């Protein structure tokens, strides 16, 4: 089969479409012919040699896919050849075929395209895990979502709206309209405004109940200062670096704060299967009635993989960059 490969870490130009072995099937896995996939930050980091591939995972980029089941492995009972499915992967999505456990597959509605379906699994499962499993966000609690126009950010805004949780986001000004249309109540331009001061003013100095953060170091102290009593901080990435500008740990004790960090790719298959199951039960019907939707910045042919990585690393996308496997 063909797949996106690279010989050594580096800039986007190291990527090319080459030949790779079709994955073999383990018990209860299916082989899917991939019609669409999407790019995530983890892909750009792996390409640069900064994100080790989890043990047992495919070294091929791509953490999600949408396609058609073409082969059933031993013990598969819930799927049939020809079924349209999407799902979360530990790797391997940027290829013509991928192996995936039957319980990780999510049926694609008849009226949903492969491109739309491919934009859902990684970002919505990540946001679902962060807001509902970890932070346990409740109705009427206020949540601050950093990088609100990112893939996970746009998914998190929508999930917060479904939960009736007032939402504040940070993003550059050109991306505010998108976030408002998805349900954000307040948008802060991180380039021109200090989000901590904005939250202090908007909440009457009480702070927010939950923060979803990807930036880490430069935001750490301001995140602590922005949380309300019993607030929860969930960190999903370290895009701004690992070292805070300064540290005052007082708010952690004084406000009884909970700090959590999480990744999804390296979780056990059992964890991801249960997460997929609960996400389907909570959210899948909401895609049909329009309460949730994949947010796609653009769809590109996978032959444009170099340009796609450049766009993501330049932060030019608002929502997902989807690749059509032609």
C-alpha positions as CSV (number, residue, x, y, z in Angstrom):
1,X,0.0,0.0,0.0
2,X,1.0,3.7,-0.2
3,X,1.6,5.7,2.9
4,X,3.1,9.0,4.1
5,X,6.6,8.2,5.2
6,X,9.9,9.9,6.0
7,X,13.4,8.7,6.5
8,X,14.7,11.1,9.1
9,X,13.1,13.8,11.3
10,X,13.0,17.3,9.9
11,X,11.0,20.0,8.2
12,X,7.8,19.2,6.3
13,X,9.8,18.5,3.1
14,X,11.0,15.2,4.6
15,X,7.5,13.8,4.0
16,X,6.6,11.8,0.9
17,X,4.2,9.2,-0.2
18,X,5.9,5.8,-0.5
19,X,5.4,2.1,-0.2
20,X,4.6,0.3,3.1
21,X,3.3,-3.1,4.1
22,X,-0.4,-3.5,4.6
23,X,-1.0,-4.0,8.3
24,X,-1.8,-7.6,9.5
25,X,-4.9,-8.1,11.6
26,X,-4.9,-9.1,15.2
27,X,-8.0,-10.9,16.7
28,X,-11.1,-8.6,16.7
29,X,-9.5,-6.1,14.3
30,X,-10.7,-5.0,10.9
31,X,-8.9,-3.7,7.9
32,X,-10.2,-0.4,6.7
33,X,-9.6,1.2,3.3
34,X,-8.9,4.8,4.3
35,X,-10.8,7.5,2.4
36,X,-9.9,10.5,4.6
37,X,-7.7,11.3,7.5
38,X,-6.6,14.5,9.3
39,X,-3.5,16.2,10.7
40,X,-2.9,16.8,14.4
41,X,-0.1,18.5,16.3
42,X,1.2,15.1,17.3
43,X,1.9,14.4,13.7
44,X,4.1,17.5,13.3
45,X,5.9,16.8,16.5
46,X,6.5,13.2,15.5
47,X,7.8,14.3,12.1
48,X,10.3,16.5,14.0
49,X,11.4,13.6,16.2
50,X,9.9,15.1,19.3
51,X,7.0,12.6,19.9
52,X,8.2,9.0,20.3
53,X,5.8,6.4,18.8
54,X,4.1,4.4,21.6
55,X,5.2,0.8,21.9
56,X,3.3,-1.4,19.4
57,X,1.8,1.6,17.4
58,X,2.4,2.1,13.7
59,X,5.2,4.5,13.0
60,X,3.1,6.0,10.2
61,X,1.6,9.4,11.0
62,X,-2.2,9.8,11.4
63,X,-4.2,9.5,14.6
64,X,-7.7,9.2,13.0
65,X,-9.3,8.0,9.9
66,X,-12.6,7.4,8.0
67,X,-13.1,4.7,5.5
68,X,-14.7,1.4,4.5
69,X,-14.2,-2.0,6.2
70,X,-12.7,-4.4,3.6
71,X,-11.5,-7.4,5.7
72,X,-12.6,-8.9,9.0
73,X,-10.2,-10.4,11.5
74,X,-10.7,-13.4,13.7
75,X,-13.5,-12.9,16.2
76,X,-15.1,-9.8,14.7
77,X,-18.8,-9.8,15.3
78,X,-20.0,-6.2,15.3
79,X,-18.9,-5.1,11.8
80,X,-19.4,-6.3,8.2
81,X,-17.4,-5.8,5.0
82,X,-18.6,-2.5,3.4
83,X,-19.4,-0.7,6.7
84,X,-18.4,3.0,6.7
85,X,-16.5,3.7,9.9
86,X,-14.3,6.3,11.5
87,X,-12.1,6.0,14.6
88,X,-9.2,7.0,16.8
89,X,-5.8,5.5,16.0
90,X,-2.4,5.2,17.8
91,X,-0.8,5.8,14.4
92,X,-1.1,4.7,10.8
93,X,-3.9,6.9,9.5
94,X,-2.0,8.5,6.7
95,X,-2.1,5.4,4.6
96,X,-4.4,3.5,2.2
97,X,-5.2,0.8,4.7
98,X,-5.2,0.7,8.5
99,X,-6.0,-2.0,11.1
100,X,-8.3,-1.0,14.0
101,X,-10.1,-2.9,16.8
102,X,-13.8,-3.4,16.1
103,X,-14.7,-1.6,19.3
104,X,-12.8,1.5,18.3
105,X,-14.9,1.9,15.2
106,X,-17.7,4.4,15.1
107,X,-20.3,4.0,12.3
108,X,-20.5,6.9,9.9
109,X,-24.1,8.2,9.4
110,X,-25.4,7.9,5.8
111,X,-25.5,11.7,5.4
112,X,-22.0,12.3,6.6
113,X,-19.0,12.4,4.2
114,X,-15.7,10.6,4.9
115,X,-14.0,14.0,5.1
116,X,-16.4,15.2,7.8
117,X,-16.1,11.9,9.7
118,X,-12.3,12.0,9.7
119,X,-12.3,15.4,11.4
120,X,-14.1,14.0,14.5
121,X,-12.3,11.2,16.4
122,X,-9.1,12.6,17.7
123,X,-10.3,16.1,18.7
124,X,-13.7,15.2,20.0
125,X,-12.4,12.2,22.0
126,X,-9.6,14.3,23.4
127,X,-12.0,17.1,24.4
128,X,-14.5,14.7,25.8
129,X,-11.8,13.0,27.9
130,X,-10.5,16.4,29.2
131,X,-13.8,18.1,30.0
132,X,-16.1,15.2,31.0
133,X,-13.9,12.4,32.2
134,X,-11.1,14.4,33.9
135,X,-12.5,17.9,34.7
136,X,-16.0,16.7,35.3
137,X,-17.4,19.9,33.9
138,X,-20.9,20.6,35.2
139,X,-23.8,22.7,34.0
140,X,-23.4,26.4,34.7
141,X,-19.7,26.0,35.5
142,X,-17.4,28.4,33.6
143,X,-14.7,27.0,31.4
144,X,-11.7,28.7,29.8
145,X,-10.4,27.0,26.6
146,X,-7.1,28.1,25.3
147,X,-6.4,27.8,21.6
148,X,-10.1,27.9,21.0
149,X,-9.9,27.7,17.2
150,X,-7.7,24.6,17.2
151,X,-9.2,21.2,16.5
152,X,-9.6,20.2,20.1
153,X,-10.6,23.8,21.0
154,X,-13.5,23.9,18.6
155,X,-14.7,20.5,19.8
156,X,-14.4,21.6,23.5
157,X,-16.4,24.7,22.8
158,X,-19.3,22.6,21.4
159,X,-19.2,20.1,24.2
160,X,-19.2,22.9,26.8
161,X,-22.3,24.4,25.1
162,X,-24.1,21.0,25.2
163,X,-23.4,21.0,28.9
164,X,-24.7,24.5,29.3
165,X,-21.3,25.7,30.6
166,X,-20.4,29.3,30.0
167,X,-17.3,29.4,27.8
168,X,-14.3,31.7,27.5
169,X,-11.7,31.1,24.8
170,X,-8.3,32.6,23.8
171,X,-7.4,32.9,20.2
172,X,-6.2,35.5,17.7
173,X,-8.8,38.0,16.7
174,X,-9.4,36.7,13.2
175,X,-10.6,33.4,14.7
176,X,-13.1,34.9,17.2
177,X,-16.1,34.8,14.9
178,X,-15.7,31.0,14.4
179,X,-15.5,30.5,18.1
180,X,-18.5,32.6,18.8
181,X,-20.5,30.8,16.2
182,X,-19.7,27.5,17.9
183,X,-20.9,28.8,21.3
184,X,-18.1,30.7,23.0
185,X,-19.5,33.5,25.3
186,X,-16.3,35.5,25.5
187,X,-13.3,35.6,23.2
188,X,-9.9,37.0,24.3
189,X,-7.2,37.9,21.8
190,X,-4.1,36.5,23.5
191,X,-1.9,38.8,21.4
192,X,-3.3,42.0,22.7
193,X,-5.0,41.2,26.0
194,X,-4.0,39.4,29.2
195,X,-6.6,36.6,29.6
196,X,-6.1,36.6,33.4
197,X,-7.1,40.2,33.7
198,X,-10.1,39.7,31.4
199,X,-11.3,36.7,33.5
200,X,-10.8,38.6,36.7
201,X,-13.0,41.4,35.4
202,X,-15.6,39.2,33.7
203,X,-16.1,36.9,36.8
204,X,-16.0,39.6,39.5
205,X,-12.6,38.2,40.6
206,X,-14.1,34.7,41.3
207,X,-12.3,33.0,38.4
208,X,-13.3,30.1,36.2
209,X,-14.1,26.5,37.3
210,X,-12.2,24.7,34.6
211,X,-9.3,25.5,32.3
212,X,-8.3,23.4,29.3
213,X,-4.7,24.3,28.3
214,X,-2.2,23.4,25.6
215,X,0.4,26.2,26.2
216,X,1.8,25.2,29.6
217,X,4.8,27.2,30.8
218,X,4.0,30.8,29.8
219,X,0.4,30.4,31.0
220,X,0.9,28.3,34.1
221,X,0.9,31.0,36.7
222,X,-1.9,32.9,35.1
223,X,-4.0,29.7,34.9
224,X,-3.6,29.2,38.6
225,X,-4.6,32.8,39.3
226,X,-7.6,32.5,36.9
227,X,-9.1,29.5,38.6
228,X,-12.0,29.7,41.1
229,X,-12.1,27.8,44.4
230,X,-12.0,24.1,43.7
231,X,-11.0,24.8,40.1
232,X,-9.5,22.2,37.8
233,X,-6.7,22.7,35.3
234,X,-6.3,20.1,32.5
235,X,-3.0,20.3,30.5
236,X,-3.0,18.5,27.2
237,X,0.2,19.9,25.6
238,X,3.4,21.9,26.2
239,X,3.4,24.1,23.1
240,X,4.8,27.1,25.0
241,X,7.5,25.1,26.8
242,X,7.9,23.4,30.1
243,X,9.2,26.2,32.3
244,X,6.8,28.7,33.9
245,X,7.8,32.4,33.8
246,X,7.5,32.5,37.6
247,X,5.8,30.2,40.2
248,X,3.6,31.0,43.2
249,X,2.1,27.8,44.4
250,X,-0.1,29.6,46.9
251,X,-3.3,29.4,44.8
252,X,-3.1,25.6,44.7
253,X,-3.6,25.3,48.5
254,X,-5.6,28.5,49.1
255,X,-8.2,27.6,46.4
256,X,-8.0,23.8,46.6
257,X,-7.0,23.5,43.0
258,X,-6.7,20.2,41.0
259,X,-4.0,20.0,38.3
260,X,-4.1,17.3,35.8
261,X,-2.1,16.3,32.7
262,X,-3.1,13.8,30.1
263,X,-2.3,12.4,26.7
264,X,-4.5,10.0,24.8
265,X,-2.3,8.3,22.2
266,X,-0.3,6.3,24.7
267,X,-3.4,5.1,26.7
268,X,-4.2,1.4,26.8
269,X,-6.6,-0.1,24.2
270,X,-9.1,-0.8,27.0
271,X,-9.1,2.8,28.0
272,X,-9.7,4.1,24.5
273,X,-12.4,1.5,23.8
274,X,-14.3,2.6,26.9
275,X,-13.8,6.3,26.0
276,X,-15.1,5.6,22.5
277,X,-18.1,3.8,23.9
278,X,-19.0,6.6,26.3
279,X,-18.4,9.3,23.7
280,X,-20.7,7.5,21.2
281,X,-23.5,7.3,23.9
282,X,-23.1,10.9,24.9
283,X,-22.4,12.7,21.7
284,X,-22.9,10.7,18.4
285,X,-26.6,11.4,18.1
286,X,-25.8,15.1,18.5
287,X,-24.0,15.2,15.2
288,X,-27.1,14.1,13.4
289,X,-29.3,16.8,15.0
290,X,-26.7,19.5,14.5
291,X,-25.8,20.2,18.1
292,X,-22.2,19.0,17.3
293,X,-20.3,19.3,14.1
294,X,-16.8,18.7,12.8
295,X,-15.0,22.0,12.1
296,X,-12.9,21.8,9.0
297,X,-10.5,24.5,7.9
298,X,-9.8,22.9,4.5
299,X,-9.7,19.5,2.7
300,X,-6.5,18.7,0.8
301,X,-5.3,15.8,-1.2
302,X,-2.8,13.8,0.7
303,X,-0.3,14.5,-2.1
304,X,-0.2,18.0,-0.5
305,X,1.0,16.6,2.8
306,X,4.1,19.0,2.9
307,X,1.9,22.1,2.5
308,X,-0.6,20.8,5.0
309,X,2.1,20.5,7.7
310,X,3.4,23.9,6.9
311,X,-0.1,25.4,7.3
312,X,-0.6,23.8,10.7
313,X,2.8,24.8,12.0
314,X,2.2,28.4,10.9
315,X,-1.1,28.3,12.9
316,X,-3.0,29.3,9.8
317,X,-5.8,26.8,10.2
318,X,-9.0,27.3,12.2
319,X,-10.3,23.8,12.8
320,X,-9.1,20.6,11.2
321,X,-6.9,20.1,8.1
322,X,-8.4,17.0,6.5
323,X,-6.5,14.9,3.9
324,X,-8.4,13.0,1.2
325,X,-6.7,9.7,0.4
326,X,-6.8,9.5,-3.4
